[in-house]
Amino acid sequence: MKRIVFFLITALVSLSVSAYELKRVSVHDPSIVWDPSSKTYYIFGSHRAVAKTTDLMSWTAVDPVVSTSAFSSPKVKKVKKGGVEYDFVFNAEAWSKRGSSNYDISGNLWAPDVIWNPAMKKWCMYMSVNGDFWYSSIVLLTADNIEGPYTYQAPVVISGFHDGTSYKDTDLEIVLGAQSSLPERYKMVTSGTGNWGERWPNNIDPCVFYDEDGKLWMSYGSWSGGIWMLELDENTGLRDYDVNYELTGSGNGITIDPYFGKKIAGGYYVSGEASYIEYIGGWYFLFVTYGGLEAAGGYQMRVFRSEKPDGPYVDVRNTSAVFQSYKLNYGSTSNDKRGVNIFGAYGDWGNQVVGNWSERSQGHNSIIAAEDGRTYLVYHTRFQHRDEAHEVRVHQVFQNKDGWLVAAPFEYTGEQVKSADIAASQQVPTSQIPGSYKLLVHDFNLDHTKKELSKPVNIELNADGTITGATTGTWSVTEGTSYISIKLASSSYTYEGVMVYQTLEPTTDRVMAFSAVNRNGVTIWGYCSNPVTGIESVNLQNQTGEDIIYDLQGRRVIPPLRHGIYIRNGKKIMIK
């Protein structure tokens, strides 16, 4: 019998290993899509930025797939409602120019979302052509190849017809029928109280998705008037003109409008943009980014969920994503903390200690329940000491035992655990969990004007289920699963989350890590900085003739092996 005592394993843990290589890319407002034919992920972002990857770690920039001159002449010149065909030709660039005398379209092509439409057999890109004073539109472009070229088809929805006869240049009368004048509810001033932005959307940030019944939907909007939703016609990719929306509510409290559809979040000029919806584990999850996008703007991703694609969307406290009045919902003086704060600005965390890569103003994300059985959160982030520079980051996402989403505490670097594994298997044995941990509480109320960060403190997860150190509490696991429950003295609610192994970049060191959320929507992260496994020895007896391989934490592993240091049949090996 060959045996390797644990003190040898402990010694090997401290050995230096090579850094994990990640190839970065800058794409603002990244929207992710999977191309099955090339087995490649693509992200599309504002200002025509595009990138691709096969592993979600090494990204390659792609040349723009849309021409800035594409938006003056639509290919589709007729739309149909109730079996009647209507002429409709919309110059999206000219419409946006109405808001500014020096309009430049190149800086106003925002946040495209790309989806494969099997009925059309086309790649469909939904993009905002933004203009000042809400003269914006979301338009459809299509292509045969995911990398284009994309051709402008027609508008999906238009905003900014707040006075005069400008509505005559939109499809308002196709939707509502002939109007002798602009309906009173749309007659809004362009500044001061009673402006368009308090009631109606600025048509930016589209997200298009199929629900579980095969219906095609689009969410869109921003701070201005909130986030709205329309049902689309999958045969045309445009709005379904045969779906009627009955006016509900009055004044700034309108929640359903015949033209704009159904409000699902925000309103009253409350911060919130970049909606993204994905069906995960029995729920439609709505991501909305609160705050401003600048490094000191406080961008922060909040999460709501619903059993239906068009809502109602609520947070972990059952608070609606729709506001009933103006609230300040981000920053140090916030008086509203709705939504699950999946994570926000943080520093001195793992790899961030090296090179000071502290993240801030993360947001305008997308999320994908991928074909590999994992769920990935893709977002752009700015940094503590890099001015307004930004890069894309990817974190794996899991569901806790209550079905709420928690993000892995470190970037995705090829970890193999799948979403279904969390409920079905225990990734980290209970006996290995005790040890010294870094604990990070993601604070709702950071002072972003001072570039404040959430930073970790030191705690101990003890073998008797207690927590000591900078804060006290208790911890427990649901045996046979990867669910962990953590009760901290600082919170009246228990944090429910998951415990998995992660890579501590920029090394290849594997660490135990947890991510959990409580009933106040607060997320905590933790990782083990000094494990106390209780392992006295690892039995390496070879009775089958096959290689018996353990990693440096005493776990049996099965080839193929990632690069790093392992014990194979009692001998140390290094995989480069």
N, C-alpha and C positions, 0 to 999 in steps of 0.2 A: 504494500500500500504506500502510495506516495502522498505526502501531506505538506501543504504550505501553510505555516502558521500565520495568523493575522498580522503580527508585527511586521512581517515582510511585505504584506499587501499594503499596510499603512505607509511603510517607507516608500514604496513604489508610487503611491498617490502623489507624493510631493515632487516626483521627477518632472523636469521640464519637458513639455511637448510642444510641437509646432503650432503656430496660430492657424485658426480656421479661416480660409480665404472666402470672402464674400465680395462679389463685384457689384458695386453700387450704381444707381441711376437716379436722376432727378426728373420726376414726372409729377407735376402738381395736379391734385384731385384725381388720383389713379382709380380707374374703374377696370376690374379684372374680368377676363373672359377666357374660356378654354376652347382651343381649336383641336378637336379630336383627330382630324386628318394629319396634322403635323405633330400632335402630342405636345403642344406648346401653349403656355399661358401668355396672354397679351395684356398689357395695361394701356389704356387710352386716357389722356389727360388734357387739361386746358392748354391753350396756345398751340394745339396740334401736336403735342408731345406724345410719343408712342415708344414702348419698349416691350421686349419679349424675353422669356426664359423657359427652360425645360425643367428646372429644379427649384424655382422660387428663391434661389440664392445668388445665381450669377445672371445678371441682366445685360441685355444688349439693346442699345438705342436703335429705333427704326425711323427712317425718313418720314416726314409728314405724309399722310395718306389722303389729305383733303387740301384742295387749293383754296386760297383766300378769295378767289374770284368765282367760287362755285355758287354763291347764294343769291344772285340777282335774277336768275331765270330757272324756275322750277320745271322739272320734267313732267310732273303731274299737273294738269290744268283743269281737271274736272273732278268733283267729288260727288258722292251719292248719299242722299238721305231719303228714307221712305220710298225707295225705288225711283226717285226723281234725281236726275243729274243736274248739277249746278256748275257753271263756269266759276273758276276760282284760281287766279294767278297772283301769287304773293312774292314780292321782292323783299326778302328778309333783310338784306343789307340796307336798302332804302328806308325801310321801316325804322331800323335802329338809328339811322342817321338823323331822324327827326329830333332826337334828344340832344344833339351836339353839333355845332357848326364845324368842328374839326375832328369828326369821327374817324377812327382808324379801326377797321374791322379786324386787323391782324392781332390786336390785343384784346379782342372781345369775343373770341370763340372759346366758350367755356364748357368744361366738364362733360365731355361726351360719354355716352354709355352705349356699348356695342353688344348685340345679341344676334344669334342665328335664328332666322324665322323659317321653319320648315315649310310652311304654306307658300311663302314667296320664293323659297329656295335662294334666299339672299342673306348676306350679312347686313344688318340694319344698325345704323349709327344714329343715335338721338343726341343732338347737340344744341346748346344754347347760343343764339346770336344775340349778344347782350347790347343794350343801349341805355343811355341816361334817361332819367325820368320814366323808367319802367317800359320804355319802348323796346321790348325784348320778345323773342319768340323761340320756341323749341321746334326744331326742324328735323325731318327725316332725310338721311342720305343712305344709299344702298350700294353694295359692291358684290361681285361674284367671289372675290378673294378677300380674306380677312385683312390683308395688307393693302387693299384698295386696287385701283382708285375708286373713291366714293363719289356718287353723283347725287346732287340735291334733288329730292323728289317733291316735297311740299311741306308746309308748316303743320305741326300737330296742335299747337295752342299758342295764342298770342296775348300779350299784355300791353297796357299803356294807353288804351283808347279812353282817356279820362275826360275829354271835352270835345265840343264841336262835332264834326262829321267824320272824324278819323276812323270810327268803327266801320264805315262803309268800305274801307280797304282791308278789313279783316273778314273772317268767316262768321262773325257774330250773327248776322241775319240768316245764314244757313242753319245755324243751331237754333236760334230763337224764333225765326220767321221774320217777315218784313217789319221794320220799326220806323215810325214817323220821326223819331229822334232817339238819341242815346238814352236808354233807361236810367232813371234817376239814381239808382244804386251805384252806377259806374261814374257818375259825375263828381269827380274828386279833384281837389286842388293839387298842385304839384309841390307845394311847400306849406309849412305851418300845420295847424291842426286840421283834421279832416282830410288828410292826403291819401293818395292811392295806397301807399304802403301800410297804412293802418288796417286796411280791409282786404286788399286784393294782392295776389302774388306778383313778384317779378319773375318772369318765366325763365328760370335758370335751373341747373343741376338736375337733369332728368335721371330717373332710374326706371328701367323697363324690365319686367319679369313675367314669366308664366306662373299662374297659381297651380295648385294640385289638381284642378279640374280642367286645366288647359286653356284658361282665359288669359289674355294678354293685358297687362296693366302698366301704367306709367305714373309714378309719383314725381313731383316737381315743386319748385318754389324755394323760398328763402325767408330771412328775417321779415321781408316785406310781405305781410298778409299771411304768412305761414306756409305750410307744406300741403299741397293738394294732390288729388288723384283722379285719373280718368281711365276708363276702360277703352282699350284700343281694338281695332279690327285687324286680326292677324292676316287677313287676305290682302290688306293694303298697307299695313303698318302704321296707319294714321288713326286719329280718334274714330271711335265707332259713333257715327252721327245718328244711329238709330237708338242709342242708349240715352234716355231722358233722365235728367236730374231735377227733382222738384225743389224749388227754392225753400230753404229752411233757415229760420232765424231772421234777424233784422239788423240793420246798421253794421257795425264792426263785428257783431256776433253771428254773422251769416256762416253757417257750417256746410251748407250745400247750395251750390249755385248752378243754374241751368247751363251756363257757359263753362265755368272753371271746374265743375265737378264737386268732389267731396273734400272738405278740409280734414286732414288726419293728424296735424301737429301744428304747434305754434299759433301765430296770430298776434295782433295788436303791436306789431313791430318788435316783439320779443326775439332775441337772438336765436338763430337756428337755421341751418341750411344743410346742403349735401345729404339729402335723404338717400338711404339705401336699404332695400328690403330683400331678405333671403329667407326661404323656408328651411328650418332646421329642427329636427327632432320633434315634429308635431306642432311647431309654432312658426308664425310669420314674425320675424324680428325686424324692427325698424331702427336703423341707426340715424341719428341727427347730430350734427356737430354744432355745439354752442360756442359763442365767443367770436373773437376776431382772428383772422388768419396770420397776422404779423407775429414776429417772435415774442412780442410783449402783448399779444392780443388775447391770449387765453383760450385758443382753440381746444376743444375737449369733446370727445365722443361720448354721447349718451345713448342708451339702449332702451327700447320699449318692445312689447310683443302683443300679438293678437292671434285669435283662432281663425280670423278671417283676413283675406288680403287687404280689404279696405277698412279695416279696423272694427271696433275701437282699439287703439293702441294704448296700453297702460304700462307703468313701471312696476317694480317689485312691491311697492306700497299700494298698488291699484290706482295710482294717480294718472289722470289722462294726459296724453301728450299734447292735447289741445288746450290753449290758454283761454281764460274767460276775461282777462284784463291784462294790462301791461305788468310784467314782473322783470326784475333784474335777475337773470338766471345763471350768471357766471361771475367769477372774480371774488375778491375779498369781502365785498359788501353785498353779495348776493342775498336776496330774500326768498329765493325759490330754488330748491334742490331736487327737482323731479328728474326722473330718468336714472338708469344705472350708469354710474361713472365707470366705464370699463377700464380706463386708466387715463392719467393726465400727465402734466409736466413732472419729471423726476430726474434725480441725479445721484452720483456716487453709488451706482448700482452695478455690480458685477463688472462687465467689460467697460463701463463708462468711466471707471477710475483711470483707465488707460487712455490718454489722449483727450480726456474731458469731452466725451460725446453725449453729455446730458441732453435729454430730449425735452422739447417744449412745443406747444402749439401743434399737437398732433391732431389730424383730422381729415376731413373729406375722404373718408375711407370707402372701400368696398369690401365685401365678404363673399366667400364662395364655399359652398359645400361641395368639395371636389370629388372627382371620379375615383381618386385613390383612397376614399374613405375618411379623409381628414377635412377639417374646416379651417380656412385661412382668412385672417384679417389683414388687409392690405391698406396702407395709409401713407401719407407724406408727413414728415416731421421737420421742424426746425430745431436749432440747437442753442445751447446756452451761450456759446462764445463764437458763433459763426454768422452773426448779423442775420440776414434774411435767406441765407442758403438753406436748401431743403433737399431731402432724399427720401426714397421709398424704403419702408420697412415692412416685414411680414412676421406676424405672430400666429402660431396655432391657437385655435379656440376650442374650448370644450364646454359641455353642459354640466352644471352641478346636479345634485339629486332632485332639486326643485325645477330643473329645466332651464334655469337662467344661464346666460353665457359668461364665461370667465376666460380671459386671455392668458396664455402661457407667459411667465415672467421674463423670458428671454426670446430673442429672435429665433425664427425657425431655421435650423441648420441640419435638416435631414432626419429628425427624430422619427421613429417608426410607429409610435403608438397611434392608433386610429380612434376616431370619435366613439365607435361602438365599444372599444376596449375599456372605457372608463367605468361603465356600469357592469361589464362582464368579467373583469379581472382586476387584481390588485397589482398595480405596477410596482409599488414600493412596499415590501414586507413591513409589517408593523414593527418588528424588532429592529429594523434599520433606521427608523425615523428619528429616534432621540438623538439630540446633538445641539450644537450651536448654530443659530440661524440669524440671517439678516432679515428684518421685517420692515416692509415698506407699506405705509398707509397712504392711499391716493386721496389727497385732500380736495374737497369741493371748493374750498375758499382760499385758494392761493392768490396772493397779490401779484398779478401778472405784470402790472406796471413796474414793479421792482424785480421782475423776472425771478420770483420766488419758486422754489422747487420742493417737492416732497422728497425726503431723504430717509434712508434706512436707519434703524436702531438695532441693537444686539439683544437677542432673547435666547432662552434655552427651552427646547421642547424636551421635557424630562420623561423618563421611562414610566413614571407613575401617572402620566396624563396631565401633569401640571405644566404651566408656563411661568418662567421666572425671567428676571432681567429688567430691561427698560420698561416693560409692562408685564403684568401678570394675567393669568387666566388658566384655561384648560383646553385640551385638545383630545380628539378621538377620531377613529376611522371606522368606516363601515366595512367589516371584514369581508374579503372576497370581491371588493370593489376598490376603485381608486378615489372614493369620496372621503373627504376630510372635513370635520367640523371644528371650528376654533372659536372659543369664547374669550374675549379680551375684556379686562376691567374697564377699558375706555369706551365700551359700547354696550348698550342694553340688549343688543341683538347678536345672535350667533352668526358667524361667517360660515357659509356653506360653499365648499369648493372641491378642488381635485388636487391630488398629489401625484406627480410624475417625475421622471428623470429628464433633465435638460442639459444642454451644452453651455458651459460658462465661457462664452466667447471673451477674448480672442483665442483662448486655448481650446483643447479638445477635452478638458476635464468635464466629467459627468457629475452633476449635482442633483440632489433631491430638491424639488421645488414645488411650492403650492401657490394656487391662486384661488381666491374666495371672495364672495360678496355677501353683504348682510341686508337686512330689511330696510335700511336707510339708503340703499343703492351705493354704499361705499365699498370699494374693492381694496383688498390687501394682497400683497405678494410676499413670498418668503423663499429663501434658499439656504441650504445647509452649508455652512462654512467650515465645519469640523465634525464629521459624522462620528457618532458613537454607536456602532452597529451591534455590538454584543457578539460578533462572530469570533470564535476562538480558533477555528481552523476551517479549511476548505478541503473536502475529500476529493482527491483527484484520481481515485482508483479507476483504471481503465480495464473494464471487463468485456467490452464489445469490440475493441480494436479501432474504434473511431476516436477522433480527437475530442478531448474533453477540455472546454475552454471557459474561463471565467474572466470577467473584467476586474478592475481594481477595487470594486466595491463588493466583490464576492458573489456576483450574480452569474449564473450559468448563461452563456450566450451561444447562439447558433450562427454559423457562417451564412452569408458573407459578412465579413467584419469591416467596420469603418476604421479609418486610420486612428492609431493610438497604441497604448500598451496593454497587453493581455497576459494571462497565465495559461499556457497550453501544455497539458500533461505534466504539470509541475515545473515548467520552465518559462521564464519571461520571454516574450516576443514583442516586437514592435512592428506594427503595420504602418507603412508610410503612405 
